Amino acid sequence: MSGLPSGCATRTALRDGVPEATGEQIILADIFDAVSIHDWHFSSANSDPKKPKPKKPKKYPRWWEQKKPRHSPQRVAKLEDARRRKREREKAIAEGRIA
């Protein structure tokens, strides 16, 4: 795989359809973040103290990075179970079985 070009279909398929980022894309994302943070620091330092400070900028979206699951599988199961119980309770209330 290391001998293949980064944009080829084989490498993309091996990464579950997510194409690899080029070096230029990675560098440009880092530069964008650095400039955004610099602008935020400058505007925060030079803003009126009586007004609320500007919000910190979000990072440039890096589509090439693997996203970590937000919740563990156990947490997801508990959330789904709670949603199921809520639907059952709402249905029972609508039918008049419980108050």
C-alpha distances in whole Angstrom, upper triangle without the diagonal:
4,5,6,9,9,12,10,11,8,7,11,11,9,11,14,15,15,14,12,15,16,18,21,21,20,23,25,25,26,29,30,31,33,35,36,37,39,40,41,42,45,46,47,49,51,51,55,55,57,54,51,48,45,42,39,37,33,30,28,26,22,21,17,19,19,22,24,27,30,32,31,32,35,36,35,37,40,40,39,42,44,44,45,48,49,49,51,53,54,54,57,58,58,60,63,62,61,63
4,6,8,9,12,11,13,11,9,13,14,12,13,17,17,16,14,12,14,14,15,19,19,19,21,23,24,24,27,29,29,31,33,34,35,37,39,40,41,43,44,45,47,49,50,53,54,56,53,50,47,44,41,38,35,33,29,27,26,22,21,17,18,19,23,25,28,31,33,33,33,37,37,36,39,42,41,41,44,46,46,47,50,51,51,53,55,55,56,59,60,60,62,65,64,63,65
4,7,9,12,11,13,11,10,14,15,14,16,19,19,18,16,14,16,15,16,19,20,20,23,25,26,27,29,30,31,33,35,36,37,39,41,42,43,45,46,47,49,51,52,56,56,58,56,53,49,46,44,41,38,35,31,29,28,24,23,20,21,22,26,28,31,34,36,36,37,40,41,40,42,45,44,44,47,49,48,50,53,53,53,56,58,58,59,62,63,63,65,67,67,66,67
4,6,8,7,10,8,7,11,12,12,13,16,16,15,13,12,14,13,15,18,19,19,22,23,24,25,28,29,30,32,33,35,36,38,39,40,42,44,45,46,48,50,51,54,55,57,54,51,48,45,42,39,36,33,30,27,26,22,21,17,20,21,24,27,29,33,35,35,35,39,40,38,40,43,43,42,46,47,46,48,51,51,51,53,56,56,56,59,61,60,62,65,64,64,65
4,6,6,9,9,8,10,13,13,14,17,15,14,11,10,11,10,13,15,15,16,19,20,21,23,25,26,27,29,30,32,33,35,36,38,39,41,42,43,45,47,48,51,52,54,51,49,45,42,40,37,34,31,28,25,23,20,19,16,18,20,24,26,29,32,35,35,36,39,40,38,41,43,42,42,46,47,46,48,51,51,51,53,56,55,56,59,60,60,62,64,64,64,65
4,6,9,9,7,8,11,11,11,14,13,11,8,6,8,7,10,12,12,13,16,17,18,20,22,23,24,26,27,28,30,32,33,34,36,38,39,40,42,44,44,48,49,51,48,45,42,39,36,33,30,27,24,21,20,16,15,12,15,16,20,23,26,28,31,32,33,36,36,35,38,40,39,39,43,44,43,44,48,48,47,50,52,52,53,56,57,57,59,61,61,61,61
4,7,9,7,7,10,12,11,14,11,10,7,7,8,8,12,13,13,14,17,18,18,21,22,23,24,27,28,29,31,32,33,34,37,38,39,40,43,44,44,48,49,51,48,45,42,39,36,33,30,27,24,21,19,16,14,12,16,17,20,24,26,29,32,32,33,37,37,35,37,40,39,39,42,44,42,44,47,47,46,49,51,51,52,55,56,55,57,60,60,60,60
4,6,6,6,9,10,11,13,11,11,8,9,12,12,15,17,16,18,21,21,22,24,26,27,28,30,32,32,34,36,37,38,40,42,43,44,46,48,48,51,53,54,51,48,45,42,39,37,33,30,27,24,22,19,17,15,18,19,22,25,27,30,33,33,33,37,37,35,38,41,40,39,42,44,43,44,47,47,47,49,52,51,52,55,56,56,58,60,60,60,61
4,6,5,6,9,10,11,9,10,8,10,13,15,18,20,18,20,23,24,23,26,28,28,29,32,33,33,35,38,38,39,42,43,44,45,47,49,49,52,53,55,51,49,46,43,40,37,34,31,28,25,22,20,17,15,18,18,21,24,26,29,31,32,31,35,36,33,35,39,37,37,40,42,40,41,45,45,44,47,49,49,49,52,54,53,55,58,57,57,59
4,5,5,6,9,10,9,11,10,11,14,16,19,21,20,21,24,25,25,27,30,30,31,33,35,35,37,39,40,41,43,45,46,46,49,50,51,54,55,56,53,50,47,44,41,39,35,32,29,27,24,21,18,16,18,18,21,24,25,29,31,31,30,34,35,33,35,38,37,36,40,42,40,41,45,45,45,47,50,49,50,53,54,54,55,58,58,58,59
4,5,5,6,9,9,9,7,8,11,13,16,18,17,18,21,22,22,24,26,27,27,30,32,32,33,36,37,38,39,42,42,43,45,47,48,51,52,53,50,47,44,41,38,35,32,29,26,24,21,18,15,13,15,15,18,21,23,26,28,29,29,32,33,31,33,37,36,35,38,40,39,40,44,44,44,46,49,48,49,52,53,53,55,58,57,57,58
4,5,5,7,5,6,5,7,10,13,16,18,16,17,20,21,20,23,25,25,26,29,30,30,32,34,35,36,38,40,41,41,44,46,46,49,50,51,48,45,42,39,36,33,30,27,24,22,19,16,13,11,13,13,16,19,21,24,26,27,27,31,31,29,31,34,33,33,36,38,36,38,41,41,41,43,46,45,46,49,50,50,52,55,54,54,55
4,5,5,5,7,8,10,14,16,20,22,20,20,24,25,24,26,29,29,29,32,34,33,35,38,38,39,41,43,43,44,47,48,48,52,52,53,50,47,45,41,38,36,33,29,27,24,21,18,15,13,15,15,17,20,21,24,26,26,26,30,30,28,30,33,32,31,35,37,35,36,40,40,39,42,44,44,45,48,49,49,50,53,53,53,54
4,6,7,9,9,10,14,16,19,22,20,20,24,25,24,26,29,29,29,32,34,33,35,37,39,39,41,43,44,44,46,48,49,52,52,53,50,47,45,41,38,36,33,29,27,25,22,19,16,13,14,13,16,18,20,23,25,25,24,28,29,27,29,32,32,31,34,36,35,36,40,40,40,42,45,45,45,48,50,50,51,54,53,53,54
4,6,6,7,8,12,14,17,19,17,17,21,22,21,22,26,25,25,28,30,30,31,34,35,35,37,39,40,40,43,45,45,48,48,50,47,43,41,38,34,32,29,26,23,21,18,15,12,10,11,10,13,15,17,20,22,22,22,26,27,25,27,30,29,29,32,34,33,34,38,38,38,40,43,43,43,46,48,47,49,52,51,51,52
4,6,9,11,14,17,20,22,20,20,23,24,22,24,28,27,27,30,32,31,32,35,36,36,38,41,41,41,44,46,45,48,49,50,47,43,41,38,35,32,30,26,24,22,18,16,13,11,12,10,13,15,16,19,21,21,21,25,25,23,25,28,27,26,30,32,30,31,35,35,35,37,40,40,40,43,45,44,46,49,48,48,49
4,6,9,12,15,19,20,18,18,22,22,21,23,26,25,26,29,31,30,31,34,35,35,37,40,40,40,43,45,44,47,48,49,46,43,40,37,34,32,29,25,23,21,17,15,11,10,13,12,14,17,18,21,23,24,23,27,27,25,27,30,29,28,32,33,32,33,36,37,36,38,41,41,41,44,46,45,47,50,49,49,50
4,7,9,12,16,17,14,15,19,19,17,20,22,22,22,25,27,26,28,31,31,31,34,36,36,37,40,41,41,44,45,46,43,40,37,34,31,28,25,22,19,17,14,11,8,7,9,9,12,15,17,19,22,23,23,27,27,25,27,30,29,28,32,33,32,33,37,37,36,39,41,41,42,45,46,45,48,50,50,50,50
4,6,9,13,14,12,13,16,17,16,18,21,21,21,24,26,26,27,30,31,31,34,35,36,37,39,41,41,44,45,47,43,40,38,34,32,29,26,23,20,17,14,12,9,7,10,11,14,18,20,22,25,26,27,31,30,28,31,34,32,32,36,37,36,37,40,40,40,43,45,44,45,48,49,49,51,54,54,53,54
4,6,10,12,10,10,14,15,14,16,19,19,20,22,24,24,26,28,29,30,32,34,35,36,38,40,40,43,44,46,43,40,37,34,31,28,25,22,19,16,14,11,9,6,9,11,14,17,20,23,26,27,28,31,31,29,32,35,34,34,37,38,37,39,42,42,42,45,47,46,48,51,52,51,53,56,56,55,56
4,7,8,6,7,10,11,11,13,15,15,16,19,20,21,23,25,26,27,29,30,31,33,35,36,37,40,41,43,40,37,34,31,28,26,22,20,16,13,12,9,8,6,9,12,15,18,21,23,26,28,29,33,32,31,34,36,35,35,39,39,38,40,43,43,43,46,48,47,49,52,52,52,55,57,57,56,56
4,5,5,7,9,10,11,13,14,16,17,19,20,21,23,25,26,27,29,31,32,33,35,37,37,41,42,44,41,39,35,32,30,27,24,21,18,15,14,12,12,10,12,15,18,21,25,27,30,31,33,36,36,34,38,40,38,39,42,43,42,44,47,47,47,50,52,51,52,55,56,56,58,61,61,60,60
4,5,5,6,9,10,11,12,14,16,17,18,20,21,23,24,26,27,29,30,32,33,35,36,40,41,43,40,38,34,31,29,26,23,21,18,15,15,13,14,11,13,17,20,22,26,28,31,32,34,37,37,36,39,41,40,41,44,45,44,46,49,48,49,52,53,53,54,57,58,58,60,63,62,61,62
4,5,5,6,9,10,10,12,14,15,16,18,20,21,22,24,26,27,28,30,31,33,34,38,39,41,38,36,33,30,28,25,22,20,17,14,15,13,14,13,15,19,21,24,27,29,32,34,36,39,38,37,41,42,41,42,45,45,44,47,50,49,49,52,54,53,55,58,58,58,60,63,63,62,62
4,6,5,6,9,10,10,12,14,15,16,18,20,21,22,24,26,27,28,30,32,32,36,37,39,36,34,31,27,25,22,19,17,14,11,11,9,10,10,12,16,18,21,24,25,29,31,33,36,35,34,37,39,37,38,42,42,41,43,46,45,45,49,50,49,51,54,54,54,57,59,59,58,58
4,6,5,6,9,10,11,12,14,15,17,18,20,21,23,25,26,27,29,30,31,35,36,38,35,33,29,26,24,21,18,16,12,10,11,8,10,9,10,14,16,19,22,24,27,29,31,34,33,32,36,37,36,37,40,41,40,42,45,44,45,48,49,49,50,53,54,54,56,58,59,57,57
4,5,5,6,9,10,11,12,14,15,16,18,20,21,22,24,26,27,29,30,34,35,37,34,32,29,26,24,21,18,17,13,11,13,11,14,13,14,18,20,22,26,27,30,32,34,37,36,35,39,40,39,40,44,44,43,45,48,47,48,51,52,51,53,56,56,56,59,61,61,60,60
4,5,5,6,9,10,10,12,14,15,16,18,20,21,22,24,26,27,28,32,33,35,32,30,27,24,22,19,16,15,12,9,11,11,13,13,15,19,20,23,26,27,30,33,35,38,36,36,39,40,39,40,43,43,42,45,47,46,47,50,51,50,52,55,55,55,58,60,60,59,59
4,5,5,6,9,10,11,12,14,15,16,18,20,21,22,24,26,27,30,31,33,30,28,25,21,19,16,13,12,8,6,8,7,11,11,12,16,17,20,23,23,27,29,32,34,33,32,36,37,35,36,40,39,38,41,44,43,43,47,48,47,49,52,52,52,55,56,57,55,55
4,5,5,6,9,10,11,12,14,15,17,18,20,21,23,24,26,29,30,32,30,27,24,21,19,16,13,12,9,8,10,10,13,13,13,17,18,20,23,24,27,30,32,35,33,33,37,38,36,38,41,41,40,43,45,44,45,48,49,48,51,53,53,53,56,58,58,57,56
4,5,5,6,8,10,10,12,14,15,16,18,20,21,22,24,28,29,31,29,27,23,20,19,16,13,13,11,10,13,13,16,16,17,20,21,24,27,27,31,33,36,38,36,36,40,41,39,41,44,43,43,46,48,47,47,51,52,51,53,56,55,56,59,60,61,59,59
4,6,5,6,9,10,11,12,14,15,16,18,20,21,22,26,27,29,26,24,21,18,16,14,11,10,8,7,10,11,15,16,16,20,20,23,26,25,29,32,35,37,35,34,38,39,37,38,42,41,40,43,45,44,45,48,49,48,50,53,53,53,56,57,58,56,56
4,6,5,6,8,10,10,12,14,15,16,18,20,21,24,25,27,25,22,19,16,14,11,8,8,6,6,10,11,15,16,15,19,19,21,24,23,27,29,32,35,32,32,36,37,34,36,40,39,38,41,43,42,43,46,47,46,48,51,51,51,54,56,56,54,54
4,5,5,6,9,10,11,12,14,15,16,18,20,23,24,27,25,23,19,16,15,12,10,11,9,10,14,14,18,19,18,22,22,24,27,26,30,32,35,37,35,35,39,40,38,40,43,42,41,45,47,45,46,50,50,49,52,54,54,54,57,59,59,57,57
4,5,5,6,9,10,10,12,14,15,16,18,22,23,26,23,21,18,15,15,12,10,12,11,11,15,16,20,21,21,24,24,26,29,28,32,35,38,40,37,37,41,42,39,41,45,44,43,46,48,46,47,51,51,50,53,55,55,55,58,59,60,58,57
4,5,5,6,9,10,11,12,14,15,16,20,21,23,20,18,15,12,11,9,6,8,9,9,13,15,19,20,20,23,22,24,27,26,29,32,35,37,35,35,38,39,36,38,42,40,39,43,45,43,44,48,48,47,49,52,51,51,54,56,57,55,54
4,5,5,6,9,10,10,12,14,15,19,19,22,20,17,14,11,11,7,7,9,9,11,15,16,20,22,21,23,23,24,27,25,29,32,35,37,34,34,38,38,36,38,41,40,39,43,45,43,44,48,48,47,49,52,51,52,55,56,57,55,54
4,5,5,6,9,10,11,12,14,18,19,22,20,18,14,13,13,10,10,13,13,14,18,19,23,24,24,27,26,28,30,29,33,35,39,40,38,38,42,42,40,42,45,44,43,47,48,47,48,51,51,50,53,56,55,55,58,60,60,58,57
4,5,5,6,8,10,11,12,16,17,20,17,16,13,10,11,10,9,12,13,14,18,20,24,25,25,28,27,29,31,30,33,36,39,41,38,39,42,42,40,42,45,44,43,46,48,46,47,51,51,49,52,55,54,54,57,58,59,57,56
4,5,5,6,8,10,10,14,15,17,15,13,9,7,8,6,7,11,12,14,18,20,23,25,25,27,26,27,29,28,31,34,37,39,36,36,40,39,37,39,42,41,40,44,45,43,44,48,48,46,49,52,51,51,54,55,56,54,53
4,6,5,6,9,10,13,14,17,15,14,10,9,10,9,10,13,15,17,20,22,26,28,26,29,28,29,31,29,33,35,39,40,37,38,42,41,39,42,44,43,42,46,47,45,47,50,50,49,52,54,53,54,57,58,59,56,55
4,5,5,6,8,12,14,17,15,14,11,10,12,12,12,16,17,19,23,25,28,30,29,32,31,32,34,33,36,39,42,44,41,41,45,44,42,45,48,46,45,49,50,48,50,53,53,51,54,57,55,56,59,60,61,59,57
4,5,5,6,10,11,14,12,11,8,7,10,10,12,15,17,19,22,25,28,30,30,32,31,32,34,32,35,39,42,43,40,40,44,43,41,43,46,44,43,47,48,46,47,51,50,49,52,54,53,53,57,58,59,56,55
4,6,5,9,9,12,10,9,6,6,9,9,12,15,18,20,23,26,29,31,30,32,31,31,33,31,34,37,40,41,38,39,42,42,39,42,44,42,42,46,47,44,46,49,49,48,51,53,51,52,56,56,57,55,53
4,6,9,9,12,12,12,9,10,13,13,15,19,20,23,26,28,32,33,32,35,33,34,36,34,37,40,43,44,41,42,46,45,42,45,48,46,45,49,50,48,50,53,52,51,54,56,55,56,59,60,61,58,56
4,7,9,12,11,12,10,11,14,15,16,20,22,24,28,30,33,35,34,37,36,37,38,36,39,42,46,47,44,44,48,47,45,47,50,48,47,51,52,49,51,54,54,52,55,58,56,56,60,61,62,59,57
4,6,9,7,9,7,8,12,14,16,20,22,24,27,30,33,35,35,37,35,36,38,35,38,41,45,45,42,43,46,45,43,45,48,45,45,49,49,47,48,52,51,49,53,55,53,53,57,58,59,56,54
4,5,5,8,8,11,14,16,19,22,25,27,30,33,36,39,38,40,38,39,40,37,40,43,46,47,44,44,48,46,44,46,49,46,46,49,50,47,49,52,51,50,53,55,53,53,57,57,59,56,54
4,6,7,8,11,14,16,19,23,26,28,31,34,37,39,38,40,38,38,39,36,39,42,45,46,42,43,46,45,43,45,48,45,45,48,49,46,48,51,50,49,52,54,52,53,56,56,58,55,53
4,7,9,12,15,18,21,24,27,30,32,35,38,41,39,41,39,39,40,37,39,42,46,46,42,43,46,45,42,45,47,44,44,47,48,45,47,50,48,47,50,52,50,51,54,54,56,53,50
4,6,9,12,15,18,21,24,27,29,32,35,38,36,38,36,36,37,34,37,40,43,43,40,40,44,42,40,42,44,42,41,45,45,42,44,47,46,45,48,50,48,48,52,52,53,51,48
4,7,9,12,15,18,21,24,26,29,32,35,33,35,32,33,33,30,33,36,39,40,36,37,40,39,36,39,41,38,38,41,42,39,41,44,43,42,45,47,45,46,49,50,51,48,46
4,7,9,12,15,18,21,24,26,29,32,30,32,30,31,32,29,32,35,38,39,35,36,39,38,36,38,41,38,38,42,42,40,42,45,44,43,46,48,46,47,51,51,52,49,48
4,7,9,12,15,18,20,23,26,29,28,29,27,28,30,27,30,33,36,37,34,34,38,37,34,37,40,37,37,40,41,39,40,44,43,42,45,47,46,46,50,50,51,49,47
4,6,9,12,15,17,20,23,26,24,26,24,25,26,23,26,30,33,34,30,31,34,34,31,33,36,34,33,37,38,36,37,41,40,39,42,44,43,44,47,48,49,46,45
4,7,9,12,15,18,21,23,21,23,21,22,24,22,25,28,31,33,30,30,34,33,31,33,36,34,34,37,39,37,38,42,41,40,43,46,45,45,49,49,50,48,47
4,7,9,12,15,18,20,19,21,20,21,23,21,25,28,31,32,30,30,33,33,31,33,36,35,34,37,39,37,38,42,42,40,43,46,45,45,49,50,50,48,47
4,6,8,11,14,17,16,18,16,18,19,18,21,25,27,29,27,26,30,30,28,30,33,32,31,34,36,35,36,39,39,38,41,44,43,43,46,48,48,47,46
4,6,8,12,14,13,15,14,16,18,18,21,24,27,29,27,27,30,31,29,31,34,33,32,35,38,36,37,41,41,40,43,45,45,45,48,50,50,48,48
4,6,9,12,12,14,14,17,19,19,23,26,28,31,29,28,32,32,30,32,35,35,33,36,39,37,38,42,42,41,43,46,46,46,49,51,51,50,50
4,6,9,9,12,11,14,16,17,20,23,25,28,26,25,29,30,28,29,32,32,31,34,36,35,35,39,40,39,41,44,44,44,47,49,49,48,47
4,5,6,9,10,13,16,17,20,23,25,28,26,25,29,30,28,29,33,33,32,34,37,36,37,40,41,41,42,45,46,46,48,50,50,49,49
4,6,8,9,12,15,16,20,22,23,27,25,24,27,29,27,28,31,32,30,33,36,35,35,38,40,39,41,44,44,44,47,49,49,48,48
4,7,9,12,15,17,21,22,24,27,26,25,28,30,29,29,33,34,33,35,38,37,37,40,42,42,43,46,47,47,49,51,51,50,51
4,6,9,13,15,18,19,21,24,23,23,26,28,26,27,31,31,31,33,36,36,36,39,41,40,42,45,45,46,48,50,50,49,49
4,6,9,12,15,16,17,21,20,19,22,25,24,24,28,29,28,30,33,33,33,36,38,38,39,42,43,43,45,48,47,46,47
4,6,8,12,13,15,18,17,16,20,22,20,21,25,25,25,27,30,30,30,33,35,34,36,39,40,40,42,44,44,43,43
4,6,9,10,12,15,14,14,17,19,18,19,22,23,23,25,28,28,29,32,33,33,35,37,38,39,41,43,42,41,42
4,6,7,9,12,11,10,14,15,14,16,19,20,20,22,24,24,25,28,29,30,31,34,35,36,38,39,39,37,38
4,7,10,12,10,9,13,14,13,15,17,18,18,20,22,22,24,26,27,28,30,32,33,34,36,37,37,35,36
4,7,8,6,6,10,10,10,12,14,15,16,18,20,20,22,24,25,26,28,30,31,32,34,35,34,33,33
4,5,5,6,9,10,11,12,14,15,17,18,20,21,23,25,26,27,29,30,32,33,35,36,35,33,34
4,5,5,6,9,10,11,12,14,15,16,18,20,21,23,24,26,27,29,30,32,33,35,33,32,33
4,5,5,6,9,10,11,12,14,15,17,18,20,21,23,24,26,27,29,30,32,33,31,30,31
4,5,5,6,9,10,11,12,14,15,17,18,20,21,23,24,26,27,29,30,32,30,29,30
4,5,5,6,9,10,11,12,14,15,17,18,20,21,23,24,26,27,29,30,29,28,29
4,5,5,6,9,10,11,12,14,15,17,18,20,21,23,24,26,27,29,27,26,28
4,5,5,6,9,10,11,12,14,15,16,18,20,21,22,24,26,27,25,24,25
4,5,5,6,9,10,11,12,14,15,16,18,20,21,23,24,26,25,23,24
4,5,5,6,9,10,11,12,14,15,17,18,20,21,23,24,23,22,24
4,5,5,6,9,10,11,12,14,15,17,18,20,21,23,21,20,22
4,5,5,6,9,10,10,12,14,15,16,18,20,21,20,18,19
4,5,5,6,9,10,11,12,14,15,16,18,20,19,18,19
4,5,5,6,9,10,11,12,14,15,17,18,17,17,18
4,5,5,6,9,10,10,12,14,15,16,15,14,15
4,5,5,6,9,10,11,12,14,15,14,13,14
4,5,5,6,9,10,11,12,14,14,13,15
4,6,5,6,9,10,11,12,11,11,13
4,5,5,6,9,10,10,9,8,10
4,5,5,6,9,10,10,9,10
4,5,5,6,9,9,9,11
4,5,5,6,5,6,8
4,5,5,6,5,6
4,5,8,8,9
4,6,8,10
4,5,7
4,7
4
